Amino acid sequence: MPRIISITGPMRKGPVELQVIGAIPAYTTGVLYRTGPGRYKVDTKEGNTFRISHWFDGFSQTHRFQLVVSEDAGSGVRVFYNSRIATDRLVEEVRKTGTLGHFSFGQKRDPCKTMFHKVQSSYEPSQEASISNVGVTLSINMPGLERNCPNKQGGRRWDDITTLYAKTDSSRFKKIHPETLEPIGLAEQKDLHPDLDGPLSASHAKSDPKTGDVYNYNIGFVPQPTYRVFCVSATTGETTILASFTAAPAYLHSLFLTEDYVIISVWNAHLSPKELAKGSLIEALEPFDASQPAKWYVIDRKYGKGLVATYKSRAFFCFHSTNAWQEPSSTDPSKFDIVAECVMFETSDVLHRLYYDMLVSSSPEAQKSFKRHFSDSKITRFRLPLIPSTPIAVLQTASVDWTTSEVTSLELPTLNPAYITRPHRYTYAVVGRGKSTFFDGIVKFDSETREVKFWHEQAQSPGEPIFVPDPKGRAEDAGVLLSVVLDGMTGRSYLLCLDARSITELGRAQVDGPIGFGFHGQHIPAGGVPTGDF
């Protein structure tokens, strides 16, 4: 079993060149950003060691890999790396106080301390950017937040990385310098539109692959739980609320987008607003109730029709949607269905399995539970049939087209970004097959043939695979995957480049130290379109 170590990760202000082994294709030139937790332990001034409890609460760190073509044609792509912890002030506060006195995902709190260290408002982000722990996903040139910097290409191309924003499952944004990675400032969704004043949102917004318009939702709790689904125009920066509806508040990490619709699936991770106000999202989760159906809300995004349909389906939990699209109905040729793919869990128990005690291999608890983290996760396609042309109030039923038996225990799904909002064949993800206390391989799943291909090596733990398409390729799987991998034997990380068709290694760039297991990232080709969610 690989050695999963306590990671702080290297932190450098200036980029350093990495040793490249093998060959990385020239079309990958550009920038790969990664974000997620870095360190999770702090030595306090009292002589104790403070530990972050949950993986989702680790002190955020941003990483930047710049890939450039060497002037020497024979030496191939060169890779430069820099990173920065984005929570300096928060780490210092913890060092002084010995506690995390801010809203968290699942920090286990000491009642003796927290009763005297109550957060004045759980939902209020600190005005200090380096004290706000925001670092789950990244947005490149996010429209609407930079009024003086419109996207002249109408959202279609990102020839210059003007701004970089980090996001989490709240309504706040953290602005980060795109080169030095220094935290600059904070913004909120209500800066986009005054009605977006609720505390929660999705880390994974969705962007239209043609226009660059960005879609997300905001949940407010007063006077009753209300979802507001909105669009930010990439050309004008203006924000429009597409629909508002009352529904059970839930922890929704992502949403779905088709050519004509935004789909919000309120799966079974319902929240108690009263408990949420106490400062911990995981403690506000209501018990998973398999007897309660998940609800699906279909919102028109082109013609101003608002909420057009509501569906119910079997109960489930999910972190990540993969893709969604519209296709003609088999029962009524005049109408169409929505197909929505995601990584589905049978329950929300996985949220309780992601504490550091269950992930770090030196922990006794990890030895007991390392095979269970993602054991019930499967790629699943839901079908929402007969989408109405005009809004209806009837609750309809969504069914499961299929769910994988060929591959399980997977997460962080990605695909070729050219296939967003249209049918795709290949899904890529990390997988945990019980050979590590965490992820131990990368999988490619073919939804047509059900063929499964793996990349795995002893004691190697990869992160989310980012698909970079080959501009000269026509096939859906023509391209490469970029993943940050920890070598559990040496304690060093590297940037891995895999051929997306064969899932075989083409090259790697070695980092002189470990990089913390992160969440998500984006690759921005030189003069191209980012690959990843907004």
Buried (B, 14 or more C-beta within 10 A) or exposed (E): BBBBEBBBBBBEEEBEEBEBEEEBBBBBBBBBBBBBBBBBBBEBEEEEEBBBBBBBBBBBBBBBBBBBBEEEEEEBBBBBBBBBBBBBBBBEBBBEBBBBBBBBBBBBBEEEEBEEBEBEEBBEBBEBBBBBBBBBBBBBBBBBBBEEEBBEBBBBBBEBBEBBBBBBBBBBBBBBEBBBBBBBEBBBBBBBBEBBBBBBBBBBBBBBBEBBBBBBBBBBBEEEBBBBBBBBBBBBBEBBBBBBBEBBBBBBBBBBBBBBBBBBBBBBBBBEBEBBBBBBBBBBBBEBEEEEBBBBBBBBBEEEBBBBBBBBBBBBBBBBBBBBBBEEBEEEEEEBBBBBBBBBBBBBBBBEBBBBBBBBBEBEBBEEBBBBBBBBBBBBBBBBBBBEEEBEEEEBEBEEEBEBEBBBBBBBBBBBBBBBBBBBBBBBBBBBBEBBBBBBBBBBBBBEEEEBBEBBBEBBBBBBBBBBBBEEBEEBBBBBBBBBBBBBEEBBBBBBBBBBBEBEBBBBBBBEBBBBBBBBBBBBBBEBBBBBBB
